Amino acid sequence: MTKTAERKSQRRIEAHAATRVSILDAARRVAARDGSREMSLRGVAAEAGFAPAALYGYFAGKDDLLVALAADDLGHLARTMREATPREGSGRLAAAAAAALGVLRETESVAAALGAMPANAGTSDAERLFNGRMIAALKVLSEASGNRAATRDEQCDVVLVAAAVTGLAMLARSGRLAALGFAPEEIVARLDARFSA
C-alpha cells in the first residue's frame, strides 16, 4: 500500500470513529431527554443530523447502539470509581461504591442495555466492549475492597458487591430506597464493613 493510500485509509478510519462518537453523543442526549428505553434510532439520527438508515453503518440496531452507549458509561463509571478511591486506608470500598452510585443514578443506560442484550451474550462488538468495561469496573471494586479476586469465592464477592451497588442505585434513582427509610450512605457503609478485606 502506498503512503497516499495509507493516509486515505487512516482518514477513513478516523472519520468513521469520529462519526460513531457523534452518534453516541446524540444518543446520550436523546436518552437523557427521553430515557434510554424510549430512545429510537430515528430520534438519535435526527439529533445527530443523519438519515436513520445511515446509523446502520455504525450500529446493527437500537439494541446495539444502547449497548455501545452503556459500554461508554461503564468506562466512565470505572474511571470515576478509580479517581474517588483513596490509595490507602479504610473506606476505600465505600468511596468507590459512593462514586458508582453517583454515576449510576444519573444514567439508566447500563440497566437498559442489560435488558436489551440477547441470551447468547458476547456476540457483537458492542457486547464484547460492554463486557470488557464491566470487567474493568469489577476490577476497580475488587481493588477498592482489598479483594484480590484470585479464587472463585473472591470473584463471587466482587460480583455480589457490584450487584448490590447497581441495585442500590436503581432503588435510589426510583425513590424506593428513601420510601423504605434508608439512605444510600447507610447501605454503602454496610457493604464496606462486610466486604472490605
N, C-alpha and C positions, 0 to 999 in steps of 0.2 A: 504494500500500500504506500502511495506517495505521501509526502508531508502535507500536501494540499488536501488529499483525500482524508488523511488522519485528522486534520484540523476541522474539516467539514463534519466528519463523524463525531468528533468531540463536541462541536457546537450543537449538533442534533441531540446528542445525549444531554447536554446542559439545558437546552431549550425544553426537552421533554421533562426533565426533572423540575425545572422552574414552573412549567405549566401544571405539573402534578401538585406542587406546593401551593400554587394559586388556587387550584380546585379544592385542596384540603382546607385552605384558609376560608374559602367561600362556604364550604360545608360546615366549618366551625361557626361561622356567623349565622347560617341558617339553623343549625342545631341549637345555638344559644337563643335564637328568636322563636323557633317553632317547637323545639325539643328534638332530641336525637331520633326518637321513634317515629316522629311525624315528618322527618326530613325526606324530601323527594329528590330524585335526580333532576327533574325538571326545575325545581326551585334552586338547587345548587348550580345548575347550568346557567340559569338566569342571573344568579348572584355573581357568578364568575365571568359572565359575558360570553358564554359559549352556547352553541346549539346543543340540545340534550344528547343527541347522538354522538357528539364529539367526546363526551365523557367516557364512552365505552372504549376509547383508545387508551384510557388510563386505568379504568376500573371495570370489572366484569358486571357490576350492577350496584344497586343501592347497598346491599349487604357487604360487598367487598369494600365499598367506599367507607361504610360505617366502621368496619374492622380496621381499615387503614387509619381512620381518624382516632379510633381508640388506641391503636398502637402508638401514635404520636402522643396521646395523652398519658399512656403508660411510661413513655420515655421521660416526659415532663415530671410525672409522679416520682420516678426513681431518682431523678436529679434533685427534686425538691426535698425528698426524704434524706438523701445523702448530705445535702447542704445544711439541713436542720439538725442533723445528728452530731452531737459533740464527739470529739475523737476519743475521749476517755471519761470515766466517771459513771455515776449512776444516772438513771433516767434516759439512757440512750434510746431504748425501745420506745419509751413514752414520747420522746421528741420526734422520732421517725413516724410513729403512728399518728401523732397530732398533725404533722405536716401532711401525711397521706389523707387524713380526714379533710383538711383544708382544700386539697385538690379535688378529692372525690365528691365533696359537697357542691363544688362548682360545676361539675360536668357529669353528664349521665351517659357519655359515650361508651365507657367500659361495660357498664351493665347492659346497655342496649346491644353492644357488639356480641356479648356472650349469648344473648338470646337469638342473635342473627346467624351465629355460626352453625354450619351443618354438623350432623352427628359424626361424620368422618373427618374429624379435626385435622388441621395441618395440611390441607390440600392446596391452598392458594398461597401466593407470595405474601399477601396481606396477613393471612393467618400465621404463617411462619414468622413474619415480623412481629406480630402481636405476641406470639408465644415467646420469642426471644426477649421482648421488652418486659413481658410478665416475669420471666426468669430473672431479669436484671432487678426488677422491683423486689422479688422474693429474696434475692441475694442481699439487697440493702437491709431488709428486715432481719435476715439471718445475722448479718454483721452487727446490726444495732442491738440485737438481743444477746450477742456473745455466743450464739449457737453456731458451731462450725458446720452444721448440716452434713456431717460425714456419714451418719447412719440413716437408715430408713426412718427410725423413730424421730431423729432430729429434723429430718426433712419434713416429716408429717407435722411436727410442731410449728415449723415456719409456715406451712400451708394453712394450718389452723389459725395462726395469728393473722395472716393475710385475709382469710375468710371472715374472721371476726371484725377486722378493721373495715373491710368492704361492707359487711352487713351493718356495722355501726354507722357508716357514712350514709347508707340508704335510709336507716331509721332516723338519723338526724336530719337529713335532707327533706324527708317527708313530714317531719314534725312529730313522728311517732315516739321517738326517744323521750322528748320532753313530755309528751302525753303520758308516758309510763313513769314519769317522775325522775328520770335520770339525766345527768349532764354527760356529754362526751368525755370530759376530762376524768370523771369518776371511773368510767369503764376503761379508759386508756391506762389509768393508774393501776387498775386490777390486772390488765394484760401485762403491764410492765412487771408487776410483782410476781406474777405466775410464770412468765416465760423468759425473763432475763436470767442469764447464766450467772 
